[in-house]
Amino acid sequence: MDSTAITSAEDAPVPASVWTVERIRALGAVTDVATVGEIFGLSRNSAYELARGNRLPVPVLRIGSRYRVSVAAILTALGVPTEHPAPPPPAT
């Protein structure tokens, strides 16, 4: 058996469909409703329906005909700090 085929769970790549905190933060300041739906496990249609009814778990900004959602609001709704954690102090 080829030992390079064996990887631990820590080494396994994260599938693109999994939303990690880092991936959410990498979206920037705001994102669209379809992406919010993916993060919360909703279909695109359900996410837009909830956004139109102001029932998403995050505030929705309407800019012209577009909906936008703050990434910080998404992180807050998920119970994740909006700021990156501070690095530990150096050992002395």
Distance bins in CASP14 RR format, pairs under 12 A and 6 or more apart:
PFRMAT RR
TARGET T0000
AUTHOR 0000-0000-0000
RMODE 2
METHOD distances of the structure
MODEL  1
4 11 0 0 0 0 0 1 0 0 0 0 0
5 11 0 0 0 0 0 1 0 0 0 0 0
5 12 0 0 0 0 0 1 0 0 0 0 0
6 12 0 0 0 0 0 1 0 0 0 0 0
7 13 0 0 0 0 1 0 0 0 0 0 0
12 18 0 0 0 0 0 1 0 0 0 0 0
13 20 0 0 0 0 0 1 0 0 0 0 0
14 20 1 0 0 1 0 0 0 0 0 0 0
14 21 0 0 0 0 0 1 0 0 0 0 0
14 22 0 0 0 0 1 0 0 0 0 0 0
14 23 1 0 0 1 0 0 0 0 0 0 0
15 23 0 0 0 0 0 1 0 0 0 0 0
16 23 0 0 0 0 1 0 0 0 0 0 0
16 38 0 0 0 0 0 1 0 0 0 0 0
17 23 0 0 0 0 0 1 0 0 0 0 0
17 38 1 0 0 1 0 0 0 0 0 0 0
17 39 0 0 0 0 0 1 0 0 0 0 0
17 41 0 0 0 0 0 1 0 0 0 0 0
18 24 0 0 0 0 0 1 0 0 0 0 0
18 38 0 0 0 0 0 1 0 0 0 0 0
18 39 0 0 0 0 0 1 0 0 0 0 0
18 41 0 0 0 0 0 1 0 0 0 0 0
19 25 0 0 0 0 0 1 0 0 0 0 0
19 26 0 0 0 0 0 1 0 0 0 0 0
19 27 0 0 0 0 1 0 0 0 0 0 0
19 31 0 0 0 0 0 1 0 0 0 0 0
19 35 0 0 0 0 1 0 0 0 0 0 0
19 36 0 0 0 0 0 1 0 0 0 0 0
19 37 0 0 0 0 1 0 0 0 0 0 0
19 38 1 0 0 1 0 0 0 0 0 0 0
19 39 1 0 1 0 0 0 0 0 0 0 0
19 40 0 0 0 0 1 0 0 0 0 0 0
19 41 0 0 0 0 1 0 0 0 0 0 0
19 71 0 0 0 0 0 1 0 0 0 0 0
19 74 0 0 0 0 1 0 0 0 0 0 0
19 75 0 0 0 0 0 1 0 0 0 0 0
19 78 0 0 0 0 1 0 0 0 0 0 0
19 80 0 0 0 0 0 1 0 0 0 0 0
20 26 0 0 0 0 1 0 0 0 0 0 0
20 27 0 0 0 0 0 1 0 0 0 0 0
20 39 0 0 0 0 0 1 0 0 0 0 0
20 75 0 0 0 0 0 1 0 0 0 0 0
20 78 0 0 0 0 0 1 0 0 0 0 0
20 80 0 0 0 0 0 1 0 0 0 0 0
21 27 0 0 0 0 0 1 0 0 0 0 0
21 39 0 0 0 0 0 1 0 0 0 0 0
21 71 0 0 0 0 0 1 0 0 0 0 0
21 74 0 0 0 0 0 1 0 0 0 0 0
21 75 1 0 0 1 0 0 0 0 0 0 0
21 78 1 0 0 1 0 0 0 0 0 0 0
21 79 0 0 0 0 1 0 0 0 0 0 0
21 80 1 0 1 0 0 0 0 0 0 0 0
21 81 0 0 0 0 1 0 0 0 0 0 0
21 82 0 0 0 0 0 1 0 0 0 0 0
21 83 0 0 0 0 0 1 0 0 0 0 0
21 84 0 0 0 0 1 0 0 0 0 0 0
21 85 0 0 0 0 0 1 0 0 0 0 0
22 28 0 0 0 0 0 1 0 0 0 0 0
22 71 0 0 0 0 0 1 0 0 0 0 0
22 75 0 0 0 0 0 1 0 0 0 0 0
22 80 0 0 0 0 0 1 0 0 0 0 0
22 84 0 0 0 0 1 0 0 0 0 0 0
22 85 0 0 0 0 0 1 0 0 0 0 0
23 31 0 0 0 0 0 1 0 0 0 0 0
23 35 0 0 0 0 0 1 0 0 0 0 0
23 38 0 0 0 0 0 1 0 0 0 0 0
23 39 0 0 0 0 1 0 0 0 0 0 0
23 71 0 0 0 0 0 1 0 0 0 0 0
23 74 0 0 0 0 0 1 0 0 0 0 0
23 75 0 0 0 0 0 1 0 0 0 0 0
23 80 0 0 0 0 0 1 0 0 0 0 0
24 30 0 0 0 0 0 1 0 0 0 0 0
24 31 0 0 0 0 1 0 0 0 0 0 0
24 35 0 0 0 0 1 0 0 0 0 0 0
24 36 0 0 0 0 1 0 0 0 0 0 0
24 37 0 0 0 0 0 1 0 0 0 0 0
24 38 0 0 0 0 0 1 0 0 0 0 0
24 39 1 0 0 1 0 0 0 0 0 0 0
24 40 0 0 0 0 0 1 0 0 0 0 0
24 58 0 0 0 0 0 1 0 0 0 0 0
24 69 0 0 0 0 0 1 0 0 0 0 0
24 70 0 0 0 0 0 1 0 0 0 0 0
24 71 1 0 0 1 0 0 0 0 0 0 0
24 72 0 0 0 0 0 1 0 0 0 0 0
24 73 0 0 0 0 0 1 0 0 0 0 0
24 74 1 0 0 1 0 0 0 0 0 0 0
24 75 1 0 0 1 0 0 0 0 0 0 0
24 76 0 0 0 0 0 1 0 0 0 0 0
24 77 0 0 0 0 0 1 0 0 0 0 0
24 78 1 0 0 1 0 0 0 0 0 0 0
24 79 0 0 0 0 0 1 0 0 0 0 0
24 80 1 0 0 1 0 0 0 0 0 0 0
24 82 0 0 0 0 0 1 0 0 0 0 0
25 31 0 0 0 0 0 1 0 0 0 0 0
25 39 0 0 0 0 0 1 0 0 0 0 0
25 71 1 0 0 1 0 0 0 0 0 0 0
25 72 0 0 0 0 1 0 0 0 0 0 0
25 74 0 0 0 0 1 0 0 0 0 0 0
25 75 1 0 0 1 0 0 0 0 0 0 0
25 78 0 0 0 0 0 1 0 0 0 0 0
25 80 0 0 0 0 1 0 0 0 0 0 0
25 81 0 0 0 0 0 1 0 0 0 0 0
25 82 0 0 0 0 1 0 0 0 0 0 0
25 83 0 0 0 0 1 0 0 0 0 0 0
25 84 1 0 0 1 0 0 0 0 0 0 0
25 85 0 0 0 0 0 1 0 0 0 0 0
26 35 0 0 0 0 0 1 0 0 0 0 0
26 71 0 0 0 0 1 0 0 0 0 0 0
26 75 0 0 0 0 0 1 0 0 0 0 0
26 84 0 0 0 0 0 1 0 0 0 0 0
27 34 0 0 0 0 0 1 0 0 0 0 0
27 35 1 0 0 1 0 0 0 0 0 0 0
27 36 0 0 0 0 1 0 0 0 0 0 0
27 38 0 0 0 0 0 1 0 0 0 0 0
27 39 0 0 0 0 1 0 0 0 0 0 0
27 68 0 0 0 0 0 1 0 0 0 0 0
27 69 0 0 0 0 1 0 0 0 0 0 0
27 70 0 0 0 0 0 1 0 0 0 0 0
27 71 1 0 1 0 0 0 0 0 0 0 0
27 72 0 0 0 0 0 1 0 0 0 0 0
27 73 0 0 0 0 0 1 0 0 0 0 0
27 74 0 0 0 0 1 0 0 0 0 0 0
27 75 0 0 0 0 0 1 0 0 0 0 0
28 35 0 0 0 0 0 1 0 0 0 0 0
28 68 0 0 0 0 0 1 0 0 0 0 0
28 69 0 0 0 0 0 1 0 0 0 0 0
28 70 0 0 0 0 1 0 0 0 0 0 0
28 71 1 0 1 0 0 0 0 0 0 0 0
28 72 0 0 0 0 1 0 0 0 0 0 0
28 74 0 0 0 0 0 1 0 0 0 0 0
28 75 0 0 0 0 0 1 0 0 0 0 0
28 82 0 0 0 0 0 1 0 0 0 0 0
29 61 0 0 0 0 0 1 0 0 0 0 0
29 68 0 0 0 0 1 0 0 0 0 0 0
29 69 0 0 0 0 0 1 0 0 0 0 0
29 70 1 0 0 1 0 0 0 0 0 0 0
29 71 1 0 0 1 0 0 0 0 0 0 0
29 72 1 0 0 1 0 0 0 0 0 0 0
29 73 0 0 0 0 0 1 0 0 0 0 0
29 74 0 0 0 0 0 1 0 0 0 0 0
29 75 0 0 0 0 0 1 0 0 0 0 0
29 82 0 0 0 0 0 1 0 0 0 0 0
30 36 0 0 0 0 0 1 0 0 0 0 0
30 58 0 0 0 0 0 1 0 0 0 0 0
30 59 0 0 0 0 0 1 0 0 0 0 0
30 60 0 0 0 0 0 1 0 0 0 0 0
30 61 1 0 0 1 0 0 0 0 0 0 0
30 63 0 0 0 0 1 0 0 0 0 0 0
30 66 0 0 0 0 0 1 0 0 0 0 0
30 67 0 0 0 0 1 0 0 0 0 0 0
30 68 1 0 1 0 0 0 0 0 0 0 0
30 69 1 0 0 1 0 0 0 0 0 0 0
30 70 1 0 1 0 0 0 0 0 0 0 0
30 71 1 0 0 1 0 0 0 0 0 0 0
30 72 0 0 0 0 1 0 0 0 0 0 0
30 73 0 0 0 0 1 0 0 0 0 0 0
30 74 0 0 0 0 1 0 0 0 0 0 0
31 37 0 0 0 0 1 0 0 0 0 0 0
31 38 0 0 0 0 1 0 0 0 0 0 0
31 39 0 0 0 0 1 0 0 0 0 0 0
31 40 0 0 0 0 0 1 0 0 0 0 0
31 47 0 0 0 0 0 1 0 0 0 0 0
31 56 0 0 0 0 0 1 0 0 0 0 0
31 58 0 0 0 0 0 1 0 0 0 0 0
31 60 0 0 0 0 0 1 0 0 0 0 0
31 61 0 0 0 0 0 1 0 0 0 0 0
31 66 0 0 0 0 0 1 0 0 0 0 0
31 67 0 0 0 0 1 0 0 0 0 0 0
31 68 1 0 0 1 0 0 0 0 0 0 0
31 69 1 0 1 0 0 0 0 0 0 0 0
31 70 0 0 0 0 1 0 0 0 0 0 0
31 71 1 0 1 0 0 0 0 0 0 0 0
31 72 0 0 0 0 0 1 0 0 0 0 0
31 73 0 0 0 0 0 1 0 0 0 0 0
31 74 1 0 0 1 0 0 0 0 0 0 0
31 75 0 0 0 0 0 1 0 0 0 0 0
32 38 0 0 0 0 1 0 0 0 0 0 0
32 39 0 0 0 0 0 1 0 0 0 0 0
32 44 0 0 0 0 1 0 0 0 0 0 0
32 47 0 0 0 0 1 0 0 0 0 0 0
32 48 0 0 0 0 1 0 0 0 0 0 0
32 51 0 0 0 0 1 0 0 0 0 0 0
32 56 0 0 0 0 0 1 0 0 0 0 0
32 60 0 0 0 0 0 1 0 0 0 0 0
32 61 0 0 0 0 0 1 0 0 0 0 0
32 63 0 0 0 0 0 1 0 0 0 0 0
32 66 1 0 0 1 0 0 0 0 0 0 0
32 67 1 0 0 1 0 0 0 0 0 0 0
32 68 1 0 0 1 0 0 0 0 0 0 0
32 69 1 0 0 1 0 0 0 0 0 0 0
32 70 0 0 0 0 0 1 0 0 0 0 0
32 71 0 0 0 0 0 1 0 0 0 0 0
32 74 0 0 0 0 0 1 0 0 0 0 0
33 39 0 0 0 0 0 1 0 0 0 0 0
33 40 0 0 0 0 0 1 0 0 0 0 0
33 42 0 0 0 0 1 0 0 0 0 0 0
33 43 0 0 0 0 0 1 0 0 0 0 0
33 44 1 0 0 1 0 0 0 0 0 0 0
33 45 0 0 0 0 0 1 0 0 0 0 0
33 46 0 0 0 0 0 1 0 0 0 0 0
33 47 1 0 1 0 0 0 0 0 0 0 0
33 48 1 0 1 0 0 0 0 0 0 0 0
33 49 0 0 0 0 1 0 0 0 0 0 0
33 50 0 0 0 0 1 0 0 0 0 0 0
33 51 1 0 1 0 0 0 0 0 0 0 0
33 52 0 0 0 0 1 0 0 0 0 0 0
33 53 0 0 0 0 0 1 0 0 0 0 0
33 54 0 0 0 0 0 1 0 0 0 0 0
33 55 0 0 0 0 0 1 0 0 0 0 0
33 56 1 0 0 1 0 0 0 0 0 0 0
33 58 0 0 0 0 1 0 0 0 0 0 0
33 59 0 0 0 0 0 1 0 0 0 0 0
33 60 1 0 0 1 0 0 0 0 0 0 0
33 61 0 0 0 0 0 1 0 0 0 0 0
33 62 0 0 0 0 0 1 0 0 0 0 0
33 63 0 0 0 0 0 1 0 0 0 0 0
33 66 0 0 0 0 1 0 0 0 0 0 0
33 67 1 0 1 0 0 0 0 0 0 0 0
33 68 1 0 0 1 0 0 0 0 0 0 0
33 69 1 0 0 1 0 0 0 0 0 0 0
33 74 0 0 0 0 0 1 0 0 0 0 0
34 40 0 0 0 0 0 1 0 0 0 0 0
34 41 0 0 0 0 0 1 0 0 0 0 0
34 42 0 0 0 0 1 0 0 0 0 0 0
34 43 0 0 0 0 1 0 0 0 0 0 0
34 44 1 0 1 0 0 0 0 0 0 0 0
34 45 0 0 0 0 1 0 0 0 0 0 0
34 46 0 0 0 0 0 1 0 0 0 0 0
34 47 1 0 0 1 0 0 0 0 0 0 0
34 48 1 0 0 1 0 0 0 0 0 0 0
34 50 0 0 0 0 0 1 0 0 0 0 0
34 51 0 0 0 0 1 0 0 0 0 0 0
34 56 0 0 0 0 0 1 0 0 0 0 0
34 66 0 0 0 0 0 1 0 0 0 0 0
34 67 0 0 0 0 1 0 0 0 0 0 0
34 68 0 0 0 0 0 1 0 0 0 0 0
34 69 0 0 0 0 0 1 0 0 0 0 0
35 41 0 0 0 0 0 1 0 0 0 0 0
35 42 0 0 0 0 0 1 0 0 0 0 0
35 44 0 0 0 0 1 0 0 0 0 0 0
35 47 0 0 0 0 1 0 0 0 0 0 0
35 48 0 0 0 0 0 1 0 0 0 0 0
35 51 0 0 0 0 0 1 0 0 0 0 0
35 56 0 0 0 0 0 1 0 0 0 0 0
35 58 0 0 0 0 0 1 0 0 0 0 0
35 67 0 0 0 0 0 1 0 0 0 0 0
35 68 0 0 0 0 0 1 0 0 0 0 0
35 69 0 0 0 0 1 0 0 0 0 0 0
35 71 0 0 0 0 1 0 0 0 0 0 0
35 74 0 0 0 0 1 0 0 0 0 0 0
36 42 1 0 0 1 0 0 0 0 0 0 0
36 43 0 0 0 0 0 1 0 0 0 0 0
36 44 0 0 0 0 1 0 0 0 0 0 0
36 46 0 0 0 0 0 1 0 0 0 0 0
36 47 1 0 1 0 0 0 0 0 0 0 0
36 48 0 0 0 0 1 0 0 0 0 0 0
36 50 0 0 0 0 1 0 0 0 0 0 0
36 51 1 0 0 1 0 0 0 0 0 0 0
36 56 1 0 0 1 0 0 0 0 0 0 0
36 57 0 0 0 0 1 0 0 0 0 0 0
36 58 1 0 0 1 0 0 0 0 0 0 0
36 59 0 0 0 0 0 1 0 0 0 0 0
36 60 0 0 0 0 1 0 0 0 0 0 0
36 61 0 0 0 0 0 1 0 0 0 0 0
36 67 0 0 0 0 1 0 0 0 0 0 0
36 68 0 0 0 0 1 0 0 0 0 0 0
36 69 1 0 1 0 0 0 0 0 0 0 0
36 70 0 0 0 0 0 1 0 0 0 0 0
36 71 0 0 0 0 1 0 0 0 0 0 0
36 73 0 0 0 0 1 0 0 0 0 0 0
36 74 1 0 0 1 0 0 0 0 0 0 0
36 75 0 0 0 0 0 1 0 0 0 0 0
36 77 0 0 0 0 1 0 0 0 0 0 0
36 78 0 0 0 0 0 1 0 0 0 0 0
37 43 1 0 0 1 0 0 0 0 0 0 0
37 44 1 0 0 1 0 0 0 0 0 0 0
37 45 0 0 0 0 1 0 0 0 0 0 0
37 46 1 0 0 1 0 0 0 0 0 0 0
37 47 1 1 0 0 0 0 0 0 0 0 0
37 48 0 0 0 0 1 0 0 0 0 0 0
37 49 0 0 0 0 0 1 0 0 0 0 0
37 50 0 0 0 0 1 0 0 0 0 0 0
37 51 0 0 0 0 1 0 0 0 0 0 0
37 56 0 0 0 0 1 0 0 0 0 0 0
37 57 0 0 0 0 0 1 0 0 0 0 0
37 58 0 0 0 0 0 1 0 0 0 0 0
37 60 0 0 0 0 0 1 0 0 0 0 0
37 67 0 0 0 0 0 1 0 0 0 0 0
37 69 0 0 0 0 1 0 0 0 0 0 0
37 74 0 0 0 0 1 0 0 0 0 0 0
37 77 0 0 0 0 0 1 0 0 0 0 0
38 44 0 0 0 0 1 0 0 0 0 0 0
38 46 0 0 0 0 0 1 0 0 0 0 0
38 47 0 0 0 0 1 0 0 0 0 0 0
38 69 0 0 0 0 0 1 0 0 0 0 0
38 74 0 0 0 0 0 1 0 0 0 0 0
39 47 0 0 0 0 1 0 0 0 0 0 0
39 56 0 0 0 0 0 1 0 0 0 0 0
39 57 0 0 0 0 0 1 0 0 0 0 0
39 58 0 0 0 0 1 0 0 0 0 0 0
39 69 0 0 0 0 1 0 0 0 0 0 0
39 71 0 0 0 0 1 0 0 0 0 0 0
39 73 0 0 0 0 0 1 0 0 0 0 0
39 74 1 0 0 1 0 0 0 0 0 0 0
39 75 0 0 0 0 1 0 0 0 0 0 0
39 77 0 0 0 0 1 0 0 0 0 0 0
39 78 1 0 0 1 0 0 0 0 0 0 0
39 80 0 0 0 0 0 1 0 0 0 0 0
40 46 0 0 0 0 1 0 0 0 0 0 0
40 47 1 0 0 1 0 0 0 0 0 0 0
40 50 0 0 0 0 1 0 0 0 0 0 0
40 51 0 0 0 0 0 1 0 0 0 0 0
40 55 0 0 0 0 0 1 0 0 0 0 0
40 56 1 0 0 1 0 0 0 0 0 0 0
40 57 1 0 0 1 0 0 0 0 0 0 0
40 58 0 0 0 0 1 0 0 0 0 0 0
40 69 0 0 0 0 0 1 0 0 0 0 0
40 73 0 0 0 0 0 1 0 0 0 0 0
40 74 0 0 0 0 1 0 0 0 0 0 0
40 77 0 0 0 0 1 0 0 0 0 0 0
40 78 0 0 0 0 1 0 0 0 0 0 0
41 47 0 0 0 0 1 0 0 0 0 0 0
41 50 0 0 0 0 0 1 0 0 0 0 0
41 56 0 0 0 0 0 1 0 0 0 0 0
41 57 0 0 0 0 0 1 0 0 0 0 0
41 78 0 0 0 0 0 1 0 0 0 0 0
42 48 0 0 0 0 1 0 0 0 0 0 0
42 49 0 0 0 0 1 0 0 0 0 0 0
42 50 1 0 0 1 0 0 0 0 0 0 0
42 51 0 0 0 0 0 1 0 0 0 0 0
42 55 0 0 0 0 0 1 0 0 0 0 0
42 56 0 0 0 0 1 0 0 0 0 0 0
42 57 0 0 0 0 1 0 0 0 0 0 0
42 58 0 0 0 0 0 1 0 0 0 0 0
43 49 0 0 0 0 1 0 0 0 0 0 0
43 50 0 0 0 0 0 1 0 0 0 0 0
44 50 0 0 0 0 0 1 0 0 0 0 0
44 51 0 0 0 0 0 1 0 0 0 0 0
44 67 0 0 0 0 0 1 0 0 0 0 0
45 51 0 0 0 0 0 1 0 0 0 0 0
45 52 0 0 0 0 0 1 0 0 0 0 0
46 52 0 0 0 0 0 1 0 0 0 0 0
46 53 0 0 0 0 0 1 0 0 0 0 0
46 55 0 0 0 0 0 1 0 0 0 0 0
46 56 0 0 0 0 1 0 0 0 0 0 0
47 53 0 0 0 0 0 1 0 0 0 0 0
47 55 0 0 0 0 0 1 0 0 0 0 0
47 56 1 0 0 1 0 0 0 0 0 0 0
47 57 0 0 0 0 0 1 0 0 0 0 0
47 58 0 0 0 0 0 1 0 0 0 0 0
47 60 0 0 0 0 1 0 0 0 0 0 0
47 67 0 0 0 0 1 0 0 0 0 0 0
47 69 0 0 0 0 1 0 0 0 0 0 0
48 55 0 0 0 0 0 1 0 0 0 0 0
48 56 0 0 0 0 1 0 0 0 0 0 0
48 60 0 0 0 0 1 0 0 0 0 0 0
48 62 0 0 0 0 0 1 0 0 0 0 0
48 66 0 0 0 0 0 1 0 0 0 0 0
48 67 1 0 0 1 0 0 0 0 0 0 0
48 69 0 0 0 0 0 1 0 0 0 0 0
49 55 0 0 0 0 1 0 0 0 0 0 0
49 56 0 0 0 0 1 0 0 0 0 0 0
49 60 0 0 0 0 0 1 0 0 0 0 0
49 67 0 0 0 0 0 1 0 0 0 0 0
50 56 1 0 1 0 0 0 0 0 0 0 0
50 57 0 0 0 0 1 0 0 0 0 0 0
50 58 0 0 0 0 1 0 0 0 0 0 0
50 60 0 0 0 0 1 0 0 0 0 0 0
50 67 0 0 0 0 0 1 0 0 0 0 0
50 69 0 0 0 0 0 1 0 0 0 0 0
51 57 0 0 0 0 0 1 0 0 0 0 0
51 58 0 0 0 0 1 0 0 0 0 0 0
51 59 0 0 0 0 0 1 0 0 0 0 0
51 60 1 0 1 0 0 0 0 0 0 0 0
51 61 0 0 0 0 1 0 0 0 0 0 0
51 62 0 0 0 0 1 0 0 0 0 0 0
51 66 0 0 0 0 0 1 0 0 0 0 0
51 67 1 0 1 0 0 0 0 0 0 0 0
51 68 0 0 0 0 1 0 0 0 0 0 0
51 69 0 0 0 0 1 0 0 0 0 0 0
52 60 0 0 0 0 1 0 0 0 0 0 0
52 62 0 0 0 0 1 0 0 0 0 0 0
52 65 0 0 0 0 0 1 0 0 0 0 0
52 67 0 0 0 0 1 0 0 0 0 0 0
53 60 0 0 0 0 1 0 0 0 0 0 0
53 62 0 0 0 0 0 1 0 0 0 0 0
53 67 0 0 0 0 0 1 0 0 0 0 0
54 60 1 0 0 1 0 0 0 0 0 0 0
54 61 0 0 0 0 0 1 0 0 0 0 0
54 62 0 0 0 0 1 0 0 0 0 0 0
54 67 0 0 0 0 0 1 0 0 0 0 0
54 69 0 0 0 0 0 1 0 0 0 0 0
56 67 0 0 0 0 1 0 0 0 0 0 0
56 68 0 0 0 0 0 1 0 0 0 0 0
56 69 1 0 0 1 0 0 0 0 0 0 0
56 70 0 0 0 0 0 1 0 0 0 0 0
56 73 0 0 0 0 1 0 0 0 0 0 0
56 74 0 0 0 0 1 0 0 0 0 0 0
56 77 0 0 0 0 1 0 0 0 0 0 0
57 69 0 0 0 0 0 1 0 0 0 0 0
57 73 0 0 0 0 1 0 0 0 0 0 0
57 74 0 0 0 0 1 0 0 0 0 0 0
57 75 0 0 0 0 0 1 0 0 0 0 0
57 76 0 0 0 0 1 0 0 0 0 0 0
57 77 1 0 1 0 0 0 0 0 0 0 0
57 78 0 0 0 0 1 0 0 0 0 0 0
57 79 0 0 0 0 0 1 0 0 0 0 0
58 67 0 0 0 0 0 1 0 0 0 0 0
58 68 0 0 0 0 0 1 0 0 0 0 0
58 69 1 0 1 0 0 0 0 0 0 0 0
58 70 1 0 0 1 0 0 0 0 0 0 0
58 71 0 0 0 0 1 0 0 0 0 0 0
58 72 0 0 0 0 1 0 0 0 0 0 0
58 73 1 0 1 0 0 0 0 0 0 0 0
58 74 1 0 1 0 0 0 0 0 0 0 0
58 75 0 0 0 0 1 0 0 0 0 0 0
58 76 1 0 0 1 0 0 0 0 0 0 0
58 77 1 0 1 0 0 0 0 0 0 0 0
58 78 0 0 0 0 1 0 0 0 0 0 0
58 79 0 0 0 0 0 1 0 0 0 0 0
59 67 0 0 0 0 0 1 0 0 0 0 0
59 68 0 0 0 0 0 1 0 0 0 0 0
59 69 1 0 0 1 0 0 0 0 0 0 0
59 70 1 0 0 1 0 0 0 0 0 0 0
59 71 0 0 0 0 0 1 0 0 0 0 0
59 72 0 0 0 0 0 1 0 0 0 0 0
59 73 1 0 1 0 0 0 0 0 0 0 0
59 74 0 0 0 0 0 1 0 0 0 0 0
59 76 0 0 0 0 1 0 0 0 0 0 0
59 77 0 0 0 0 1 0 0 0 0 0 0
60 66 0 0 0 0 0 1 0 0 0 0 0
60 67 1 0 1 0 0 0 0 0 0 0 0
60 68 1 0 0 1 0 0 0 0 0 0 0
60 69 1 0 1 0 0 0 0 0 0 0 0
60 70 0 0 0 0 1 0 0 0 0 0 0
60 73 0 0 0 0 1 0 0 0 0 0 0
60 74 0 0 0 0 0 1 0 0 0 0 0
60 77 0 0 0 0 0 1 0 0 0 0 0
61 67 1 0 0 1 0 0 0 0 0 0 0
61 68 1 0 1 0 0 0 0 0 0 0 0
61 69 1 0 0 1 0 0 0 0 0 0 0
61 70 1 0 0 1 0 0 0 0 0 0 0
61 71 0 0 0 0 0 1 0 0 0 0 0
61 73 0 0 0 0 1 0 0 0 0 0 0
62 68 1 0 0 1 0 0 0 0 0 0 0
62 69 0 0 0 0 0 1 0 0 0 0 0
63 69 0 0 0 0 0 1 0 0 0 0 0
68 74 0 0 0 0 0 1 0 0 0 0 0
69 75 0 0 0 0 0 1 0 0 0 0 0
69 76 0 0 0 0 0 1 0 0 0 0 0
69 77 0 0 0 0 1 0 0 0 0 0 0
70 76 0 0 0 0 1 0 0 0 0 0 0
70 77 0 0 0 0 0 1 0 0 0 0 0
70 82 0 0 0 0 1 0 0 0 0 0 0
71 77 0 0 0 0 0 1 0 0 0 0 0
71 78 0 0 0 0 0 1 0 0 0 0 0
71 80 0 0 0 0 0 1 0 0 0 0 0
71 82 0 0 0 0 1 0 0 0 0 0 0
72 78 0 0 0 0 0 1 0 0 0 0 0
72 79 0 0 0 0 0 1 0 0 0 0 0
72 80 0 0 0 0 1 0 0 0 0 0 0
72 81 0 0 0 0 1 0 0 0 0 0 0
72 82 1 0 1 0 0 0 0 0 0 0 0
72 83 0 0 0 0 1 0 0 0 0 0 0
73 79 0 0 0 0 0 1 0 0 0 0 0
73 80 0 0 0 0 0 1 0 0 0 0 0
73 82 0 0 0 0 1 0 0 0 0 0 0
74 80 0 0 0 0 1 0 0 0 0 0 0
74 82 0 0 0 0 1 0 0 0 0 0 0
75 81 1 0 0 1 0 0 0 0 0 0 0
75 82 1 0 1 0 0 0 0 0 0 0 0
75 83 0 0 0 0 1 0 0 0 0 0 0
75 84 0 0 0 0 0 1 0 0 0 0 0
76 82 1 0 0 1 0 0 0 0 0 0 0
76 83 0 0 0 0 0 1 0 0 0 0 0
END
